[in-house]
Amino acid sequence: MPLFDCSMTTKTQPINVDYTYRYLVTLLLLVLAQNAVADLNLDGPNPAATDVELFLGASESEFRWNIAGDANGENPNILSELTWRDVKSNGVGISITSVTEKSLVGILDLFYAEIDSGNVQDSDYFDDGKNNEFLRSYSSTDGETMNASYQLGWMNKIRGIDVVPLVAVTYAAQKFNTFDGVTTVNTLVPNDIGPFEGLNSSFDTRWVGAGLGILAEHNWHSKLYIKLNITSYYFDYDADANWNLRADFAHPVSFSHEGEGYGMNATIQLGWQISTKYRVLLRAESFKWRIDEGVDYVFFSNGTEGETQLNETVLESTSLFLGVRYTL
């Protein structure tokens, strides 16, 4: 992070609140609500059923954000930009789909992954349009990610295809650690180029979303099926950073981001039935989430605070999984 052109205030630094448990409790209440409907035992066109799917797989993602020099988005319009590239992770997931006799469908998805590798570029600029770069460094990254979502809808049969319009809620969190830093551009101190020691910074994000989607599933014959799920989300986003080498920043929260945005998730899944209860699965997922024009709050070690414009935050990811489905 560069030196900021910010106005100073004496606002109290906010507490870093972890929303994970609150959101998981909300998911549990939604599942219980669906089960309550199922317990009514209303007559319907479909027998009640529950499928449990377990997955193992790998993901590759890119994450980036940039800020302006002041709260008006100027001086310059892009002051600092960070990009996490080639972020590779391996994880495990579970998906539970339940269908009531009245064709009410609930889908609970949970996923956790460890980030194995990736690289980070941090660039700072004097002029608009990312011109006159005065600082650039590279570092390595690792960390962890988690996602939890719940989708609810009613199944309809359209020309032999199960079609389910959905309402959805989701929560996602990423923890990025950065280490092994190398400075490659420094016009302020030209001789200060090369590796630097002690880098152990972190950047933690939280995405809370609600949206609408559609699921379509088709059985080609008794053994093979294909399923497509597309969901559009509106997000509330916040993030906290600890820039451990900046003595002028407060710790453990050096700055935080807040904003709102949107995104799209798409999943395609193939399944092959190997017995009356089991199917093997191949699943591919992709999503892109974006935050526009949020706020960057900077907390200084002397107790003051600065504020700049968060221009954008973008997270993109693709994943491939192998799994198994068991029908209860």
C-alpha positions as CSV (number, residue, x, y, z in Angstrom):
1,M,0.0,0.0,0.0
2,P,1.3,3.5,-0.8
3,L,1.1,6.7,1.2
4,F,-2.5,7.9,1.0
5,D,-3.8,11.3,0.2
6,C,-6.5,11.2,2.8
7,S,-8.2,13.5,5.3
8,M,-7.6,12.4,8.9
9,T,-10.3,11.9,11.5
10,T,-10.4,10.4,15.0
11,K,-13.1,7.8,14.3
12,T,-12.9,4.7,16.4
13,Q,-11.6,1.7,14.4
14,P,-14.5,-0.8,13.9
15,I,-14.4,-4.3,15.3
16,N,-13.8,-7.0,12.7
17,V,-17.0,-9.1,12.9
18,D,-16.9,-12.7,11.6
19,Y,-20.3,-13.4,9.9
20,T,-19.6,-17.1,9.3
21,Y,-21.5,-18.6,12.3
22,R,-24.5,-16.2,11.9
23,Y,-24.8,-17.2,8.3
24,L,-24.6,-20.9,9.0
25,V,-27.3,-20.5,11.6
26,T,-29.5,-18.9,8.9
27,L,-28.9,-21.8,6.6
28,L,-29.9,-24.2,9.3
29,L,-33.1,-22.3,9.9
30,L,-33.9,-22.5,6.2
31,V,-33.3,-26.2,6.1
32,L,-35.5,-26.7,9.2
33,A,-38.3,-24.6,7.5
34,Q,-38.2,-26.9,4.4
35,N,-38.3,-30.0,6.6
36,A,-41.3,-28.6,8.4
37,V,-43.1,-28.3,5.0
38,A,-42.1,-31.8,4.2
39,D,-43.5,-33.1,7.5
40,L,-46.9,-31.9,6.5
41,N,-47.1,-35.1,4.4
42,L,-49.2,-33.5,1.7
43,D,-50.1,-35.6,-1.3
44,G,-48.1,-34.6,-4.4
45,P,-47.0,-35.8,-7.7
46,N,-43.5,-36.9,-6.6
47,P,-42.2,-39.2,-3.9
48,A,-40.1,-37.5,-1.3
49,A,-36.3,-38.0,-1.8
50,T,-33.0,-36.8,-0.6
51,D,-29.6,-37.0,-2.4
52,V,-26.3,-36.5,-0.7
53,E,-23.3,-35.7,-3.0
54,L,-19.7,-35.6,-1.9
55,F,-17.0,-33.9,-4.0
56,L,-13.2,-33.6,-4.2
57,G,-11.7,-31.2,-6.7
58,A,-9.4,-28.3,-7.7
59,S,-10.0,-24.6,-8.4
60,E,-8.1,-21.8,-10.1
61,S,-9.0,-18.2,-9.5
62,E,-8.0,-14.6,-9.9
63,F,-8.8,-11.8,-7.4
64,R,-8.1,-8.1,-7.8
65,W,-9.0,-4.7,-6.4
66,N,-7.9,-1.1,-6.8
67,I,-8.4,2.2,-5.1
68,A,-8.2,5.9,-6.0
69,G,-6.1,8.6,-4.4
70,D,-9.0,10.2,-2.5
71,A,-12.7,9.7,-1.6
72,N,-13.8,11.4,-4.9
73,G,-12.1,8.8,-7.0
74,E,-9.3,11.2,-8.1
75,N,-5.6,12.1,-7.5
76,P,-5.1,9.7,-9.3
77,N,-8.1,7.7,-10.3
78,I,-6.1,4.5,-9.7
79,L,-3.5,4.9,-6.9
80,S,-2.9,1.3,-5.9
81,E,-3.9,-2.0,-7.5
82,L,-3.4,-5.6,-6.2
83,T,-3.9,-8.7,-8.2
84,W,-3.8,-12.3,-7.1
85,R,-3.2,-14.5,-10.2
86,D,-3.0,-18.3,-10.7
87,V,-4.5,-19.0,-7.3
88,K,-4.7,-22.8,-7.1
89,S,-6.6,-24.6,-4.4
90,N,-7.9,-28.1,-3.5
91,G,-11.0,-28.7,-1.5
92,V,-13.9,-30.9,-0.5
93,G,-17.6,-30.2,-0.8
94,I,-21.0,-31.6,0.1
95,S,-24.4,-31.0,-1.6
96,I,-27.7,-32.1,-0.1
97,T,-30.8,-32.0,-2.3
98,S,-34.2,-32.8,-0.8
99,V,-37.5,-33.0,-2.7
100,T,-40.8,-33.1,-0.8
101,E,-43.9,-34.8,-2.1
102,K,-45.3,-31.4,-3.2
103,S,-42.2,-30.9,-5.4
104,L,-40.5,-28.4,-3.0
105,V,-36.8,-28.5,-3.7
106,G,-34.1,-27.5,-1.2
107,I,-30.3,-27.5,-2.0
108,L,-27.7,-27.0,0.6
109,D,-24.1,-26.6,-0.6
110,L,-21.0,-26.4,1.6
111,F,-17.4,-26.2,0.3
112,Y,-14.0,-25.7,1.9
113,A,-10.6,-25.5,0.2
114,E,-7.0,-24.7,1.0
115,I,-5.1,-22.3,-1.2
116,D,-1.9,-24.0,-2.2
117,S,-0.2,-21.4,-4.4
118,G,-0.5,-18.2,-6.3
119,N,1.3,-14.9,-6.9
120,V,0.4,-11.3,-6.0
121,Q,1.3,-8.1,-7.8
122,D,1.1,-4.8,-5.9
123,S,1.5,-1.7,-8.1
124,D,1.2,2.0,-7.2
125,Y,0.8,5.0,-9.6
126,F,1.3,8.7,-9.6
127,D,-1.0,9.5,-12.6
128,D,-4.4,8.7,-13.9
129,G,-5.0,5.6,-16.1
130,K,-2.3,3.5,-14.3
131,N,0.5,5.8,-15.6
132,N,3.8,6.7,-14.0
133,E,4.1,3.6,-11.8
134,F,6.4,4.3,-8.9
135,L,6.2,1.1,-6.9
136,R,5.8,-2.6,-7.8
137,S,6.3,-5.7,-5.8
138,Y,5.5,-9.4,-6.2
139,S,4.8,-12.0,-3.5
140,S,3.5,-15.5,-3.0
141,T,0.2,-16.4,-1.5
142,D,-1.7,-19.2,0.3
143,G,-4.7,-19.4,2.6
144,E,-8.2,-20.9,2.6
145,T,-11.7,-20.4,1.2
146,M,-15.2,-21.5,2.2
147,N,-18.6,-21.2,0.6
148,A,-22.1,-22.0,1.9
149,S,-25.4,-21.6,0.0
150,Y,-29.0,-22.6,0.1
151,Q,-31.4,-22.6,-2.8
152,L,-35.2,-23.2,-2.6
153,G,-37.7,-23.7,-5.4
154,W,-40.5,-25.8,-6.9
155,M,-39.9,-28.5,-9.5
156,N,-41.8,-28.4,-12.8
157,K,-41.8,-30.9,-15.6
158,I,-41.2,-29.4,-19.1
159,R,-41.0,-31.8,-22.0
160,G,-39.3,-34.4,-19.8
161,I,-36.9,-32.0,-18.1
162,D,-37.0,-31.2,-14.4
163,V,-37.0,-27.3,-14.2
164,V,-36.7,-25.6,-10.9
165,P,-36.9,-21.8,-10.5
166,L,-34.9,-20.9,-7.4
167,V,-34.4,-18.3,-4.7
168,A,-30.9,-18.4,-3.2
169,V,-28.7,-17.1,-0.4
170,T,-24.9,-17.5,-0.2
171,Y,-22.0,-16.7,2.0
172,A,-18.3,-16.9,0.9
173,A,-15.1,-16.0,2.6
174,Q,-11.5,-16.0,1.5
175,K,-8.3,-15.6,3.6
176,F,-5.2,-14.7,1.5
177,N,-1.8,-14.7,3.1
178,T,1.2,-13.0,1.4
179,F,4.9,-13.8,1.9
180,D,8.2,-13.9,0.1
181,G,8.1,-10.3,-1.3
182,V,10.3,-8.9,-4.1
183,T,10.4,-5.3,-5.2
184,T,10.9,-4.8,-8.9
185,V,10.1,-1.1,-9.4
186,N,10.9,1.7,-6.9
187,T,11.4,5.2,-8.4
188,L,11.3,6.7,-4.9
189,V,14.4,4.8,-3.7
190,P,15.9,3.3,-6.9
191,N,18.5,1.2,-5.1
192,D,15.8,-0.5,-3.0
193,I,15.2,-3.3,-5.4
194,G,15.0,-7.1,-4.8
195,P,13.7,-9.4,-2.1
196,F,12.6,-8.0,1.3
197,E,12.3,-9.9,4.5
198,G,9.4,-10.2,7.0
199,L,6.4,-10.0,4.8
200,N,3.5,-11.8,6.5
201,S,0.4,-9.8,5.5
202,S,-3.2,-11.0,5.1
203,F,-6.4,-10.0,3.3
204,D,-9.7,-11.5,4.4
205,T,-12.9,-11.1,2.4
206,R,-16.6,-11.8,3.1
207,W,-19.4,-12.0,0.5
208,V,-23.1,-12.2,1.6
209,G,-25.5,-12.6,-1.3
210,A,-29.1,-13.2,-2.3
211,G,-30.4,-14.0,-5.7
212,L,-32.5,-15.9,-8.2
213,G,-31.6,-18.9,-10.3
214,I,-32.8,-21.8,-12.4
215,L,-31.9,-25.5,-12.3
216,A,-32.6,-28.0,-15.1
217,E,-32.0,-31.7,-14.9
218,H,-32.5,-34.2,-17.7
219,N,-32.1,-38.0,-17.7
220,W,-30.9,-39.2,-21.2
221,H,-31.6,-42.7,-20.2
222,S,-31.7,-44.9,-17.1
223,K,-28.0,-44.5,-16.4
224,L,-26.8,-41.0,-17.5
225,Y,-28.1,-37.5,-16.5
226,I,-27.0,-33.9,-16.9
227,K,-27.8,-31.0,-14.6
228,L,-27.3,-27.2,-15.1
229,N,-27.6,-24.6,-12.4
230,I,-27.3,-20.9,-13.1
231,T,-27.8,-18.3,-10.3
232,S,-27.4,-14.5,-10.3
233,Y,-26.6,-12.8,-7.0
234,Y,-26.6,-9.4,-5.4
235,F,-23.7,-9.1,-2.9
236,D,-22.8,-7.1,0.2
237,Y,-19.1,-7.2,0.6
238,D,-16.5,-6.3,3.2
239,A,-12.8,-7.1,3.7
240,D,-10.0,-6.5,6.3
241,A,-6.3,-6.3,5.7
242,N,-3.2,-6.6,8.0
243,W,-0.2,-5.0,6.2
244,N,2.4,-6.2,8.7
245,L,5.4,-4.2,7.3
246,R,3.6,-0.8,7.4
247,A,4.6,0.7,10.8
248,D,2.3,3.7,10.1
249,F,-0.7,1.4,9.8
250,A,-2.7,0.0,12.7
251,H,-2.7,-3.8,13.4
252,P,-4.3,-6.3,13.2
253,V,-6.7,-4.2,10.9
254,S,-4.7,-1.8,8.7
255,F,-7.5,-1.0,6.3
256,S,-11.0,-2.4,5.4
257,H,-13.2,-2.4,2.3
258,E,-17.0,-2.1,2.0
259,G,-19.2,-2.2,-1.1
260,E,-22.1,-3.8,-2.9
261,G,-22.1,-5.6,-6.2
262,Y,-23.3,-8.5,-8.3
263,G,-22.2,-11.8,-9.7
264,M,-23.2,-15.0,-11.6
265,N,-22.6,-18.7,-10.8
266,A,-22.9,-21.5,-13.3
267,T,-22.6,-25.3,-12.6
268,I,-22.9,-28.2,-15.0
269,Q,-22.9,-31.7,-13.7
270,L,-22.9,-35.2,-15.3
271,G,-23.8,-38.3,-13.4
272,W,-23.6,-42.0,-14.2
273,Q,-25.7,-44.5,-12.2
274,I,-23.6,-47.5,-11.0
275,S,-26.3,-49.0,-8.7
276,T,-29.8,-48.3,-7.4
277,K,-28.4,-46.0,-4.7
278,Y,-25.1,-44.6,-6.1
279,R,-24.0,-42.4,-9.0
280,V,-20.5,-41.2,-9.9
281,L,-20.3,-37.5,-10.8
282,L,-18.3,-35.0,-12.8
283,R,-19.0,-31.4,-11.9
284,A,-17.6,-28.1,-13.3
285,E,-18.3,-24.7,-11.8
286,S,-17.5,-21.1,-12.7
287,F,-18.4,-17.8,-11.2
288,K,-17.5,-14.1,-11.5
289,W,-18.4,-11.6,-8.7
290,R,-17.8,-7.8,-8.9
291,I,-18.0,-4.9,-6.5
292,D,-18.1,-1.3,-7.9
293,E,-17.3,2.0,-6.1
294,G,-17.1,1.0,-2.5
295,V,-15.1,2.6,0.3
296,D,-11.6,2.0,1.5
297,Y,-11.1,2.9,5.2
298,V,-7.4,3.2,6.3
299,F,-6.5,2.9,10.0
300,F,-3.2,4.5,11.1
301,S,-1.1,3.6,14.1
302,N,-1.6,7.1,15.7
303,G,-5.4,6.4,16.0
304,T,-6.5,8.5,13.0
305,E,-8.4,7.3,10.0
306,G,-8.3,8.0,6.2
307,E,-10.8,7.3,3.5
308,T,-10.4,6.7,-0.2
309,Q,-12.6,5.3,-3.0
310,L,-12.6,1.6,-3.6
311,N,-12.9,1.5,-7.4
312,E,-13.6,-2.2,-7.9
313,T,-13.2,-5.7,-6.5
314,V,-13.4,-8.7,-8.8
315,L,-13.2,-12.4,-8.0
316,E,-13.3,-15.1,-10.8
317,S,-13.0,-18.8,-10.3
318,T,-13.3,-22.1,-12.2
319,S,-13.4,-25.5,-10.6
320,L,-13.6,-29.2,-11.5
321,F,-14.8,-31.9,-9.2
322,L,-15.2,-35.6,-9.0
323,G,-17.8,-37.0,-6.7
324,V,-20.4,-39.6,-5.7
325,R,-24.2,-39.3,-5.1
326,Y,-26.1,-41.4,-2.7
327,T,-29.9,-41.5,-2.7
328,L,-31.4,-42.0,0.8
